[in-house]
């Protein structure tokens, strides 16, 4: 995979460089609530602009239905990118139409433009190769060179991620190069003990990564809503908590396989429960109760790991040579149920080894809870992409950058 440094060494002054970024940030109306993914692409954009390139940044945001939808406009992200660059950023109000053509044609050397949401065109996400290819052909008219730097989208076989690189000279941006280097440390160059902490709501979302890491990890810690399917599989009451009945047998298989391989598979010993799901906007106190994980009351909803589990998980992380954490331990958006996630984040900071926060909600939690991002070994911008890489899958966007 050729990198942006090789491109810069060749000279890019006056060239139109298409940067496939990941500006898929959370919005509250038009207000960006977490700009981490925008900040992640700034080094690549800044380096290209400083070298005199005419930088065309493109991304998706949300899941529009292949047509323009103001609720998913990239305009707020374009404005924020301009603030971070300290320079005006032009914005095209379409993807490949008159506005995009005019904006790109008007770019001076060293200037930056952002195209409107790529998913406003059905060709971006089409499963039909010809339709996707036709959209990629149009995107290719806007550029001379392609730089892939949207790591959060590399697991998608989309026009701007998979098809466009085949039509242009292509390079990996700084973010993708960094992300791939980190993931190799988690799969090929592992310092031990290797501890994996998995949270989030569903066991089914983590099946592949658990399958692949059972022969790599020394310990696997389980939190979040997926805990309750494991507890139910062991015959415990889980009240009204999240439960995937169809995954209970799989959970038992994981526990048995972990024991056979000598992998510590650690479940919570206590749980914070409440009568119902908290109001995440008002964030009024809910007065949670701590109960033993194997003695949950029938009418209660589990919302976080309990205090004894926090101490247990911190101890299991204390000597880690490598840590991969993906998925919050509870409903961290509410202060009553944030302490489990906070405890795991703090344990990563205290661990002596290389620590990776695996994107998605985990990365959002780190920022929401006020941790210094730079104190972690790495915070990934792509939760889904990280998981699929660790599952051993071929990621289309990375394959497209290979020569």
C-alpha positions, 0 to 999 in steps of 0.5 A: 500500500503506497502512502501519502508521503510517497505521493507528496515526494512526487509533488502534488502542486496544482493536482486535484487530490480526492480525499475519501474522508470519514466525516460521519459525525453525530449531529444534534440538528446542525450542531456537531456533538463529537468532531473526532472523525473530522479532526482525524483527517486534518493531518492528511488534508493539511499536508496536501494543501500545504504542498499546493494540492487542490484538495477535494474532500468527500464523505458520507453522513448517516443513512440517507436513502440515495437522495438529497436529505437536508438532515444529512447534509455535510455542511456543518462538517465542512464548516468545522473542517475549515475551523480546524484548518484555519482556512476557508473551505468551499462547499459543493451542494451536490456530489457530482453535479453542477455545483461540484464541478464548479467548486472543484474547477474554482479551487486554487492551489492549496485550497480545500473543498468538501462535496455534499454527502456521497450517499445522496447519490444511490450509486455510492452504496449500490450493490450493482457493480455497474451502478456503483461504477458509473458513480465512481466514473463521475467522481473520477472526473473531479480528481487526478489522484485518490487518497483513502483516509476514511477508515470508518468506511473501509469495510464497505464496498462503496463507490468512493471506497472501493471502485474509485481507487481503481480509476485513479493513482491511489494512496493511503492517507495518514489516518488509514496508515496509522489505523492499519499499523495499530491493527497489525499490533493487535494481530501480528505483534502482540505483547502479552497479556493480551486483554480484550474488553467487549461491550455494546448491546448485542452478542451478534455484533461481536460474534466474529471478533470473539471467534477470531480472538479466542485463540489470540487473547489471554483474557476477554472481559464482557460488559454492556447489554451483551452481558445479559445473553451470557447470564441468561445462557448460564441460567440466570434471571436477567429481568427486562434487560437486553436479551438475544435468545437466539444467541444463548447457545453461542454464548455457552459455546464461547464459554466452553471454548475459552475454558478449553483454550485456557482463555479467561472469559470474565463476566460481571459479578454485579450489575446496576439495575433500575425500573426502566431505561433512563431519560438521556436528555433530562438525565434526572437521577434514577436511583439505581440498585446494585444486585449480584449478577446471578440474582437479578430481580425479575422486573429490573433492567440492567444498565451498567456493570456494578462496583465490584465488577469495576474493581475486578475488570481494573485488576484484569487490565492492570498488567496488560501488555496489549488491550483492545476495548470496543463497546461501553460497559453500560449506558454511559450517556446517563451519569448514573450508568457511566461509572462502568465505562469510566472504570474501564477507560481509566484502567486502560490509562493505568495499564502498562501496555499498548491500549486501543479504544476500538472506535464507535461508542467507545471513542465517543465515551472517552470524549464524553467522559472527559478523558485525554485522548492522547493518553491512550495508545490509539483511539480508532475512528472506525468501530465496525472496520476495526472489528471486521479487521480483527475478525480476519475479514478482507476490507474492501477499502484497504484491498482497493489501496493495495497495488 
